[in-house]
């Protein structure tokens, strides 16, 4: 299985915030944004491995700024790293004011997807070959996040987390 560049699976989705998508403050409901993020991340994961993928975890979501009604919302999903059958996908969200065209980053999230076969069993996925500084940074950070998650879940001993130890043992 050949490694793939993150750019090969980058997925962008654009939405407009309609009245039915808003809460009583006329801002996009958080659940609607989570739904959009899950979709764009799933497409990114499936493009990377060319298999059916399921959401394994919503690792982190940051709701930075409210998104007002009538805003144009752009979501961009990029794979940061793959492991044996799982992939970490980072979603960046921007709003665009339809009158001024001003774009502002407002949210971000990290999702984990697992590739599965027709029986729902996990299957191996291609490795990620980062190219840019941002891709390399996200690639390295993904291993630290994974090791921390495994430690907290009791699936890894802290002594085994080489990437985390290196972070704290720098001269």
MIZA-826459 format. One line per field, with one value per residue: residue number from 1; x, y, z of N, C-alpha, C in turn. Coordinates in nm, 3 decimals. Example, Ala and Ser with C-alpha at 12.3 -4.5 7.8 and 13.67 -1.06 7.14 Angstrom:
resi 1, 2
n_px 1.319, 1.285
n_py -0.569, -0.225
n_pz 0.780, 0.708
ca_px 1.230, 1.367
ca_py -0.450, -0.106
ca_pz 0.780, 0.714
c_px 1.320, 1.290
c_py -0.330, 0.003
c_pz 0.780, 0.787
//
This chain:
resi 1, 2, 3, 4, 5, 6, 7, 8, 9, 10, 11, 12, 13, 14, 15, 16, 17, 18, 19, 20, 21, 22, 23, 24, 25, 26, 27, 28, 29, 30, 31, 32, 33, 34, 35, 36, 37, 38, 39, 40, 41, 42, 43, 44, 45, 46, 47, 48, 49, 50, 51, 52, 53, 54, 55, 56, 57, 58, 59, 60, 61, 62, 63, 64, 65, 66, 67, 68, 69, 70, 71, 72, 73, 74, 75, 76, 77, 78, 79, 80, 81, 82, 83, 84, 85, 86, 87, 88, 89, 90, 91, 92, 93, 94, 95, 96, 97, 98, 99, 100, 101, 102, 103, 104, 105, 106, 107, 108, 109, 110, 111, 112, 113, 114, 115, 116, 117, 118, 119, 120, 121, 122, 123, 124, 125, 126, 127, 128, 129, 130, 131, 132, 133, 134, 135, 136, 137, 138, 139, 140, 141, 142, 143, 144, 145, 146, 147, 148, 149, 150, 151, 152, 153, 154, 155, 156, 157, 158, 159, 160, 161, 162, 163, 164, 165, 166, 167, 168, 169, 170, 171
n_px 0.085, 0.073, 0.208, 0.031, -0.012, -0.132, -0.269, -0.394, -0.633, -0.765, -1.056, -1.316, -1.597, -1.876, -2.119, -2.429, -2.560, -2.873, -3.203, -3.330, -3.117, -3.033, -3.003, -3.187, -3.054, -2.993, -2.764, -2.555, -2.644, -2.464, -2.478, -2.547, -2.318, -2.136, -2.241, -2.194, -1.912, -1.855, -1.937, -1.767, -1.520, -1.547, -1.560, -1.303, -1.146, -1.233, -1.150, -0.876, -0.820, -0.975, -1.187, -1.479, -1.553, -1.583, -1.694, -1.489, -1.418, -1.479, -1.243, -1.165, -1.318, -1.338, -1.522, -1.484, -1.589, -1.917, -2.137, -2.305, -2.646, -2.700, -2.434, -2.156, -2.017, -1.718, -1.572, -1.281, -1.124, -0.849, -0.624, -0.419, -0.259, -0.212, -0.282, -0.269, -0.537, -0.678, -0.747, -0.648, -0.827, -0.824, -1.029, -1.082, -1.260, -1.412, -1.574, -1.753, -1.833, -2.112, -2.154, -1.917, -1.715, -1.520, -1.316, -1.302, -1.136, -1.311, -1.369, -1.246, -1.168, -1.093, -1.118, -1.147, -1.129, -1.213, -1.123, -1.321, -1.415, -1.653, -1.783, -1.768, -1.534, -1.219, -0.974, -0.648, -0.491, -0.352, -0.029, 0.051, 0.210, 0.351, 0.401, 0.421, 0.520, 0.315, 0.170, 0.365, 0.397, 0.139, 0.132, 0.333, 0.227, -0.004, 0.071, 0.152, -0.094, -0.236, -0.090, -0.128, -0.406, -0.428, -0.294, -0.462, -0.688, -0.607, -0.475, -0.213, 0.103, 0.252, 0.530, 0.579, 0.520, 0.689, 0.706, 0.573, 0.736, 0.972, 0.898, 0.881, 1.134, 1.319, 1.627
n_py -0.117, 0.210, 0.515, 0.825, 1.168, 1.435, 1.630, 1.488, 1.402, 1.617, 1.788, 2.008, 2.188, 2.392, 2.592, 2.769, 2.956, 2.899, 3.013, 2.795, 2.657, 2.780, 2.894, 3.038, 3.276, 3.350, 3.234, 2.982, 2.654, 2.447, 2.169, 2.138, 2.232, 2.037, 1.817, 1.891, 1.897, 1.628, 1.508, 1.628, 1.544, 1.267, 1.223, 1.308, 1.114, 0.879, 0.933, 0.921, 0.651, 0.505, 0.344, 0.238, 0.438, 0.487, 0.700, 0.713, 0.862, 1.183, 1.383, 1.640, 1.955, 2.290, 2.564, 2.854, 3.111, 3.255, 3.174, 3.369, 3.388, 3.362, 3.368, 3.260, 2.948, 2.776, 2.465, 2.279, 1.977, 1.781, 1.510, 1.423, 1.223, 0.870, 0.554, 0.206, 0.114, 0.339, 0.694, 1.027, 1.318, 1.658, 1.937, 2.253, 2.554, 2.826, 3.145, 3.353, 3.678, 3.767, 4.019, 4.178, 4.001, 3.927, 3.689, 3.469, 3.259, 3.035, 2.799, 2.473, 2.124, 1.786, 1.472, 1.114, 0.849, 0.518, 0.277, 0.037, -0.299, -0.476, -0.624, -0.473, -0.483, -0.361, -0.236, -0.212, 0.104, 0.346, 0.495, 0.832, 1.088, 1.361, 1.696, 1.984, 2.243, 2.283, 2.043, 1.859, 1.938, 1.887, 1.613, 1.514, 1.599, 1.449, 1.189, 1.230, 1.309, 1.073, 0.887, 0.997, 0.971, 0.691, 0.626, 0.748, 0.593, 0.358, 0.179, 0.193, 0.210, 0.477, 0.482, 0.372, 0.562, 0.704, 0.936, 1.129, 1.128, 1.227, 1.485, 1.599, 1.557, 1.725, 1.904
n_pz 0.000, -0.099, 0.033, 0.085, -0.007, 0.201, 0.053, -0.146, -0.050, 0.055, 0.149, 0.079, 0.186, 0.137, 0.289, 0.348, 0.612, 0.701, 0.808, 0.937, 1.040, 1.265, 1.612, 1.892, 1.909, 1.660, 1.555, 1.407, 1.494, 1.719, 1.691, 1.423, 1.297, 1.389, 1.253, 0.982, 0.995, 1.048, 0.810, 0.609, 0.706, 0.693, 0.415, 0.343, 0.481, 0.351, 0.091, 0.130, 0.196, 0.023, 0.098, 0.283, 0.563, 0.914, 1.179, 1.453, 1.673, 1.813, 1.875, 1.955, 1.973, 1.895, 1.954, 1.840, 1.760, 1.733, 1.461, 1.251, 1.121, 0.771, 0.708, 0.510, 0.521, 0.530, 0.527, 0.579, 0.542, 0.639, 0.628, 0.896, 0.997, 0.962, 1.110, 1.182, 1.101, 1.140, 1.103, 1.158, 1.129, 1.059, 1.091, 0.967, 1.009, 0.852, 0.846, 0.621, 0.552, 0.372, 0.259, 0.285, 0.223, 0.396, 0.555, 0.830, 1.056, 1.253, 1.390, 1.484, 1.457, 1.559, 1.434, 1.450, 1.227, 1.117, 0.882, 0.720, 0.618, 0.407, 0.597, 0.818, 0.957, 1.076, 0.846, 0.694, 0.625, 0.390, 0.456, 0.563, 0.386, 0.468, 0.336, 0.350, 0.590, 0.778, 0.744, 0.829, 1.095, 1.197, 1.153, 1.327, 1.575, 1.585, 1.659, 1.923, 2.035, 1.996, 2.152, 2.408, 2.429, 2.424, 2.661, 2.853, 2.812, 2.916, 2.755, 2.694, 2.847, 3.027, 3.012, 2.765, 2.581, 2.371, 2.211, 2.362, 2.591, 2.484, 2.432, 2.686, 2.785, 2.670, 2.629
ca_px 0.000, 0.157, 0.177, -0.037, 0.002, -0.258, -0.339, -0.471, -0.766, -0.823, -1.197, -1.374, -1.744, -1.925, -2.261, -2.481, -2.638, -3.013, -3.278, -3.359, -2.992, -2.990, -3.064, -3.267, -2.968, -2.966, -2.633, -2.556, -2.647, -2.343, -2.503, -2.545, -2.177, -2.078, -2.289, -2.117, -1.773, -1.850, -1.948, -1.647, -1.411, -1.569, -1.521, -1.157, -1.095, -1.263, -1.062, -0.741, -0.802, -1.060, -1.269, -1.581, -1.496, -1.680, -1.643, -1.451, -1.414, -1.466, -1.140, -1.160, -1.393, -1.326, -1.617, -1.415, -1.674, -2.050, -2.152, -2.438, -2.735, -2.665, -2.290, -2.106, -1.929, -1.631, -1.506, -1.175, -1.075, -0.720, -0.572, -0.292, -0.177, -0.285, -0.221, -0.295, -0.668, -0.744, -0.694, -0.685, -0.868, -0.839, -1.123, -1.075, -1.386, -1.408, -1.697, -1.734, -1.942, -2.153, -2.148, -1.779, -1.623, -1.420, -1.312, -1.249, -1.137, -1.398, -1.379, -1.163, -1.200, -1.013, -1.199, -1.078, -1.208, -1.158, -1.162, -1.379, -1.453, -1.798, -1.836, -1.751, -1.408, -1.115, -0.876, -0.532, -0.502, -0.220, 0.040, 0.046, 0.341, 0.334, 0.493, 0.440, 0.553, 0.192, 0.141, 0.463, 0.363, 0.018, 0.169, 0.404, 0.135, -0.104, 0.123, 0.144, -0.235, -0.275, -0.029, -0.198, -0.538, -0.411, -0.260, -0.584, -0.781, -0.549, -0.428, -0.069, 0.169, 0.319, 0.669, 0.585, 0.486, 0.818, 0.689, 0.540, 0.854, 1.067, 0.846, 0.910, 1.275, 1.405, 1.727
ca_py 0.000, 0.329, 0.634, 0.930, 1.305, 1.490, 1.706, 1.397, 1.376, 1.740, 1.802, 2.137, 2.194, 2.527, 2.597, 2.898, 2.937, 2.932, 3.032, 2.667, 2.607, 2.868, 2.888, 3.158, 3.395, 3.364, 3.179, 2.842, 2.559, 2.367, 2.035, 2.145, 2.241, 1.904, 1.734, 1.928, 1.856, 1.483, 1.474, 1.666, 1.459, 1.131, 1.224, 1.315, 0.982, 0.782, 0.963, 0.877, 0.504, 0.445, 0.244, 0.292, 0.478, 0.520, 0.790, 0.641, 0.956, 1.327, 1.402, 1.778, 2.056, 2.424, 2.660, 2.979, 3.229, 3.223, 3.189, 3.429, 3.352, 3.413, 3.356, 3.152, 2.867, 2.686, 2.364, 2.209, 1.860, 1.728, 1.401, 1.460, 1.102, 0.743, 0.448, 0.084, 0.121, 0.466, 0.818, 1.150, 1.421, 1.791, 2.020, 2.397, 2.616, 2.971, 3.214, 3.461, 3.774, 3.776, 4.158, 4.230, 3.898, 3.903, 3.551, 3.456, 3.123, 3.041, 2.671, 2.362, 1.998, 1.669, 1.351, 0.991, 0.757, 0.385, 0.216, -0.096, -0.377, -0.496, -0.686, -0.379, -0.510, -0.264, -0.274, -0.123, 0.224, 0.396, 0.592, 0.971, 1.144, 1.507, 1.773, 2.122, 2.259, 2.260, 1.900, 1.792, 1.972, 1.813, 1.471, 1.487, 1.620, 1.342, 1.077, 1.268, 1.301, 0.931, 0.825, 1.048, 0.908, 0.550, 0.622, 0.780, 0.482, 0.241, 0.086, 0.211, 0.259, 0.605, 0.456, 0.333, 0.678, 0.763, 1.072, 1.216, 1.139, 1.315, 1.621, 1.647, 1.537, 1.809, 1.977
ca_pz 0.000, -0.112, 0.113, 0.009, 0.042, 0.252, -0.051, -0.231, 0.008, 0.110, 0.114, 0.115, 0.179, 0.164, 0.326, 0.390, 0.734, 0.676, 0.933, 1.001, 1.098, 1.374, 1.744, 1.921, 1.898, 1.517, 1.523, 1.368, 1.605, 1.728, 1.638, 1.277, 1.259, 1.411, 1.142, 0.863, 1.014, 1.035, 0.668, 0.535, 0.754, 0.640, 0.274, 0.343, 0.522, 0.245, -0.022, 0.162, 0.196, -0.081, 0.165, 0.371, 0.692, 1.019, 1.282, 1.575, 1.785, 1.797, 1.976, 2.004, 1.897, 1.952, 1.900, 1.865, 1.741, 1.680, 1.317, 1.234, 1.009, 0.638, 0.682, 0.426, 0.605, 0.454, 0.609, 0.506, 0.615, 0.594, 0.710, 0.958, 1.013, 0.967, 1.190, 1.106, 1.034, 1.174, 1.046, 1.227, 1.034, 1.119, 1.017, 0.992, 0.968, 0.833, 0.805, 0.525, 0.552, 0.232, 0.211, 0.276, 0.178, 0.501, 0.603, 0.965, 1.110, 1.371, 1.460, 1.437, 1.523, 1.524, 1.433, 1.415, 1.146, 1.096, 0.756, 0.743, 0.501, 0.391, 0.719, 0.928, 1.027, 1.040, 0.743, 0.689, 0.541, 0.348, 0.541, 0.519, 0.353, 0.474, 0.253, 0.397, 0.732, 0.854, 0.740, 0.916, 1.234, 1.233, 1.152, 1.453, 1.688, 1.586, 1.737, 2.065, 2.076, 2.001, 2.269, 2.526, 2.430, 2.462, 2.804, 2.929, 2.797, 2.979, 2.652, 2.679, 2.968, 3.003, 2.976, 2.624, 2.498, 2.337, 2.158, 2.475, 2.676, 2.415, 2.446, 2.821, 2.819, 2.587, 2.710
c_px 0.090, 0.111, 0.114, -0.015, -0.133, -0.339, -0.424, -0.611, -0.830, -0.966, -1.249, -1.524, -1.785, -2.075, -2.301, -2.570, -2.779, -3.087, -3.304, -3.236, -2.953, -3.064, -3.142, -3.185, -2.931, -2.823, -2.649, -2.556, -2.521, -2.360, -2.500, -2.400, -2.108, -2.117, -2.209, -1.972, -1.759, -1.854, -1.818, -1.527, -1.424, -1.527, -1.368, -1.096, -1.115, -1.178, -0.920, -0.725, -0.885, -1.140, -1.381, -1.516, -1.608, -1.613, -1.614, -1.453, -1.417, -1.371, -1.139, -1.243, -1.375, -1.424, -1.561, -1.504, -1.811, -2.053, -2.292, -2.514, -2.690, -2.515, -2.264, -2.003, -1.849, -1.560, -1.401, -1.121, -0.946, -0.678, -0.438, -0.200, -0.268, -0.207, -0.259, -0.428, -0.739, -0.672, -0.740, -0.711, -0.886, -0.929, -1.106, -1.201, -1.369, -1.548, -1.658, -1.856, -1.984, -2.147, -2.004, -1.681, -1.515, -1.431, -1.243, -1.251, -1.214, -1.400, -1.274, -1.199, -1.102, -1.102, -1.107, -1.176, -1.136, -1.212, -1.211, -1.409, -1.605, -1.863, -1.821, -1.624, -1.302, -1.017, -0.763, -0.555, -0.362, -0.160, 0.024, 0.188, 0.329, 0.439, 0.523, 0.479, 0.431, 0.158, 0.237, 0.433, 0.242, 0.047, 0.236, 0.310, 0.032, -0.057, 0.119, 0.000, -0.279, -0.217, -0.098, -0.335, -0.529, -0.376, -0.385, -0.687, -0.729, -0.496, -0.278, -0.014, 0.247, 0.464, 0.685, 0.563, 0.612, 0.806, 0.656, 0.660, 0.955, 1.026, 0.885, 1.058, 1.369, 1.500, 1.695
c_py 0.124, 0.443, 0.740, 1.065, 1.353, 1.564, 1.617, 1.372, 1.500, 1.756, 1.934, 2.133, 2.337, 2.523, 2.742, 2.872, 2.990, 2.947, 2.902, 2.605, 2.680, 2.843, 3.018, 3.287, 3.425, 3.326, 3.032, 2.753, 2.473, 2.228, 2.031, 2.152, 2.106, 1.809, 1.764, 1.882, 1.705, 1.442, 1.506, 1.580, 1.317, 1.123, 1.226, 1.178, 0.879, 0.808, 0.912, 0.726, 0.432, 0.328, 0.315, 0.324, 0.513, 0.613, 0.710, 0.734, 1.099, 1.367, 1.541, 1.866, 2.188, 2.516, 2.799, 3.102, 3.184, 3.248, 3.241, 3.376, 3.427, 3.411, 3.244, 3.078, 2.773, 2.594, 2.296, 2.098, 1.810, 1.615, 1.446, 1.339, 0.981, 0.647, 0.318, 0.090, 0.254, 0.585, 0.935, 1.256, 1.553, 1.875, 2.165, 2.460, 2.767, 3.022, 3.324, 3.551, 3.794, 3.918, 4.205, 4.130, 3.865, 3.759, 3.546, 3.310, 3.125, 2.911, 2.575, 2.238, 1.891, 1.547, 1.232, 0.902, 0.624, 0.332, 0.074, -0.165, -0.394, -0.558, -0.593, -0.400, -0.409, -0.322, -0.171, -0.008, 0.270, 0.492, 0.731, 1.019, 1.296, 1.579, 1.912, 2.125, 2.232, 2.111, 1.822, 1.817, 1.892, 1.663, 1.434, 1.498, 1.508, 1.222, 1.108, 1.259, 1.156, 0.862, 0.870, 0.983, 0.762, 0.535, 0.646, 0.668, 0.354, 0.138, 0.098, 0.260, 0.385, 0.585, 0.422, 0.451, 0.756, 0.907, 1.170, 1.236, 1.235, 1.461, 1.681, 1.637, 1.618, 1.888, 2.126
c_pz 0.000, -0.021, 0.024, 0.075, 0.096, 0.144, -0.142, -0.178, 0.070, 0.058, 0.166, 0.092, 0.213, 0.185, 0.351, 0.510, 0.709, 0.809, 1.009, 1.069, 1.225, 1.504, 1.769, 1.924, 1.753, 1.479, 1.487, 1.492, 1.602, 1.670, 1.486, 1.228, 1.279, 1.298, 1.015, 0.875, 0.998, 0.888, 0.593, 0.578, 0.701, 0.493, 0.263, 0.376, 0.411, 0.121, 0.005, 0.144, 0.090, -0.026, 0.239, 0.505, 0.788, 1.120, 1.407, 1.695, 1.734, 1.910, 2.037, 1.912, 1.969, 1.880, 1.932, 1.861, 1.694, 1.529, 1.290, 1.112, 0.884, 0.610, 0.583, 0.510, 0.516, 0.552, 0.524, 0.594, 0.552, 0.686, 0.767, 0.969, 1.006, 1.054, 1.119, 1.031, 1.059, 1.112, 1.131, 1.121, 1.109, 1.029, 1.063, 0.935, 0.962, 0.802, 0.707, 0.531, 0.406, 0.175, 0.188, 0.217, 0.279, 0.552, 0.739, 1.007, 1.241, 1.451, 1.405, 1.516, 1.477, 1.541, 1.404, 1.339, 1.134, 0.964, 0.784, 0.610, 0.498, 0.514, 0.841, 1.009, 0.982, 0.938, 0.743, 0.593, 0.500, 0.451, 0.481, 0.497, 0.352, 0.390, 0.310, 0.545, 0.819, 0.858, 0.830, 1.063, 1.281, 1.241, 1.285, 1.573, 1.698, 1.668, 1.886, 2.115, 2.089, 2.124, 2.397, 2.539, 2.474, 2.610, 2.888, 2.922, 2.862, 2.881, 2.626, 2.813, 2.933, 2.959, 2.828, 2.530, 2.464, 2.288, 2.269, 2.567, 2.614, 2.428, 2.581, 2.858, 2.731, 2.675, 2.720
//
